[in-house]
């Protein structure tokens, strides 16, 4: 049973939003992904959000561009944590979406990641789940150790090639 729901407003959002799924896959977290629209399929979107908890979901990730209504609509129909992913659209390189996600009205919070930041949305969902799931916490800690080791390895390589360090 999926513990994270990923929803996007359009098929064109898949290239960015799949990064949330890849992050969850890497950490062994189950999820479901859907294409639902706040404007074109409002009833189905509301139903999906209302029923998410009953289907075992504990965190929802919603990506949208332009007016970016989807994260707020999802949050309006559930008390589960909702992470909004503002997507670059046609007008302002995603700033419109970022502001729409970040400026939710009082009482209907939506967390926001960076424009096109779906990977971080997946990692934030994992961090939320890790509060009550030791297996997820351990996977997330291992992932972070691996990332730190990659940076240290790249740093050592850079220094070894003489591109930084020493007295010049």
C-alpha positions in Angstrom: 0.0 0.0 0.0 1.5 3.4 -1.0 2.4 5.8 1.8 3.0 8.8 -0.4 0.8 10.2 -3.1 2.2 12.1 -6.0 -0.2 14.2 -8.1 0.4 16.4 -11.0 -1.9 18.5 -13.2 -0.8 17.5 -16.6 1.1 14.8 -18.5 3.7 17.5 -19.4 4.6 17.6 -15.6 5.9 14.0 -15.6 9.6 14.7 -16.5 9.9 16.8 -13.3 7.5 15.0 -11.0 9.1 11.6 -11.7 12.1 12.8 -9.7 10.0 12.7 -6.5 9.2 9.1 -7.3 12.8 8.3 -8.0 13.8 9.7 -4.6 11.2 7.7 -2.9 12.2 4.5 -4.8 15.8 5.1 -3.7 14.7 5.1 -0.1 12.3 2.1 -0.4 9.1 4.2 0.1 6.0 3.1 -1.7 3.9 5.7 -3.6 1.2 6.2 -6.2 1.3 8.8 -8.9 -1.7 10.4 -10.6 -2.6 13.1 -13.1 -5.5 15.1 -11.8 -6.3 18.7 -12.5 -7.6 21.3 -10.0 -9.5 22.9 -12.9 -10.3 20.1 -15.4 -11.1 17.2 -13.0 -12.0 19.0 -9.7 -14.3 16.3 -8.4 -11.8 13.5 -9.0 -9.0 15.6 -7.4 -11.0 16.3 -4.3 -12.0 12.7 -4.0 -8.4 11.5 -4.4 -7.3 13.9 -1.6 -10.2 13.0 0.7 -9.6 9.3 0.4 -5.8 9.3 0.5 -5.5 8.7 4.3 -7.9 5.7 4.0 -5.7 4.3 1.3 -2.7 4.4 3.7 -1.1 7.5 2.5 0.7 9.7 5.0 2.1 12.5 2.8 1.0 14.0 -0.5 3.1 15.7 -3.1 1.4 18.0 -5.6 3.1 19.6 -8.6 1.6 22.4 -10.7 2.6 25.3 -12.8 1.0 28.5 -13.8 -1.7 29.3 -11.2 -0.5 26.3 -9.3 -3.9 25.6 -7.7 -3.4 21.9 -7.4 -1.4 21.8 -4.1 -3.9 24.1 -2.4 -6.9 22.2 -3.7 -5.4 19.0 -2.5 -4.7 20.5 0.9 -8.2 21.8 1.2 -9.5 18.3 1.1 -7.2 16.5 3.5 -5.3 17.1 6.8 -2.4 15.1 5.5 0.8 17.0 5.0 1.0 18.4 1.4 4.2 19.4 -0.3 3.8 21.7 -3.3 6.2 21.5 -6.2 6.0 24.7 -8.2 6.6 23.9 -11.9 8.1 26.1 -14.6 5.3 27.0 -17.0 5.0 29.3 -19.9 4.9 32.8 -18.3 7.4 33.5 -15.6 9.8 30.5 -15.3 7.8 29.2 -12.3 7.8 32.3 -10.2 4.0 32.5 -10.5 3.7 28.9 -9.3 6.2 29.4 -6.5 4.2 32.4 -5.2 0.9 30.6 -5.6 2.1 27.6 -3.5 3.9 29.7 -0.9 1.0 32.1 -0.3 -1.7 29.8 0.8 -4.4 31.3 3.0 -4.4 30.8 6.8 -5.6 27.4 7.8 -4.7 25.4 4.7 -0.9 25.0 4.8 1.2 23.7 1.9 4.9 23.2 2.3 6.9 24.3 -0.8 10.1 23.3 -2.4 12.0 25.1 -5.1 10.8 25.5 -8.6 11.0 22.1 -10.3 12.2 20.7 -6.9 10.4 17.4 -7.1 13.5 15.4 -5.8 13.5 17.5 -2.7 9.8 17.0 -2.3 10.4 13.3 -2.2 13.1 13.7 0.3 11.0 16.0 2.4 8.2 13.4 2.3 10.7 10.8 3.5 11.8 13.2 6.4 8.2 13.6 7.4 7.7 9.8 7.4 10.9 9.3 9.3 9.5 10.9 12.4 7.5 7.8 13.1 9.2 5.1 10.9 12.7 4.0 12.0 13.2 2.1 8.7 12.6 5.3 6.7 14.8 7.3 9.1 17.6 4.8 8.6 17.3 4.9 4.8 17.3 8.6 4.8 20.3 8.8 7.1 22.1 6.3 4.8 21.3 8.4 1.7 22.7 11.5 3.4 25.9 9.7 4.3 26.3 8.5 0.7 25.8 12.1 -0.5 28.4 13.4 1.9 30.8 10.7 0.8 30.3 11.7 -2.8 31.2 15.3 -2.0 34.2 14.3 0.0 35.4 12.1 -2.9 34.9 14.9 -5.4 36.8 17.3 -3.1 39.7 14.9 -2.7 39.9 14.4 -6.5 39.9 18.2 -7.1 42.6 18.7 -4.5 44.7 15.8 -5.9 44.6 17.3 -9.4 46.0 20.5 -8.0 43.0 22.7 -8.8 42.6 24.0 -5.3 44.6 24.3 -2.1 48.2 25.0 -1.4 50.1 28.3 -1.3 49.7 30.3 -4.4 
